[in-house]
Amino acid sequence: MIISVYLLVFILGACTISFLKVIAHDYPQISLTRRSHCDRCFRILRWYEIIPIIGYFIVHGKCSSCKNQLDFENPLQEFVGSLFLCITIYQNDWIYLPFFIMLIVLSFSDYFYGYVYPIFYLLSLPTIIMLFPQLHLLPAILIYLSLFLLSKRYSLGLGDIEVMSLIGLLFETNFFLNTVLIACTFCLLQYSLHKKRSFRFIPYLTIATGITYMIFSFKILAKSFPVLTN
């Protein structure tokens, strides 16, 4: 029964990631009647081709008409998002789900267009309200002011500053520092592979936040088990 529940959550997570990607891609001109299509030949996709994760492998990663190679990042994002949702539910951290949903939408928006819509920040409002007594207001203000001053000299987007400030607002300083360190490590790896000097940083922050959250969750879970000693 428990396996069935988590399987359902996993499927729901994949569908949610796919849906949030569409919102970020189409906003502000969202159409409820829009049909998914191939980006190259614009053929309307069949129902089995748009099944999250599985659809990619059914068509062997290529469009059935033009044989265009589909981006493997799509099923990978859906898989990771589903796995992350299962871990969040297992940890009973429903309170953070609105914030994580906001991060996902912002990362897709930044990935597609290189900017974010401030209205998406409202998605994190339920998390902020529920955590209000535990918010780290002073660290968040210091993070924002420090990064804002650095942006005057270095190339740092306002959206990146705002997202990092929100992470600092909701989580402890150690969590924030680990997240930024992991995100910067991904940027360095990207630079070493592709020699890119500019990065759309919010997708890296989103991935790093998920990794840090899972690391901290596993540490808490490990402490909950008694240590067997001789």
ABEGO torsion letter per residue (X at the ends): XAAAAAAAAAAAAAAAAAAAAAAAAAOABBBAABBBBBAAAGBBBBAAAABBGAAAAAAGGBBAAAGBBBBAAAAAAAAAAAAAAAAAAAAGBAAAAAAAAAAAAAAAAAAAAGBBBAAAAAAAAAAAAAAAAABBAAAAAAAAAAAAAAAAABBBBAAAAAAAAAAAAABBAAAAAAAAAAAAAAAAAAAAAAGBABBBAAAAAAAAAAAAAAAAAAAAAAAABBBBBX
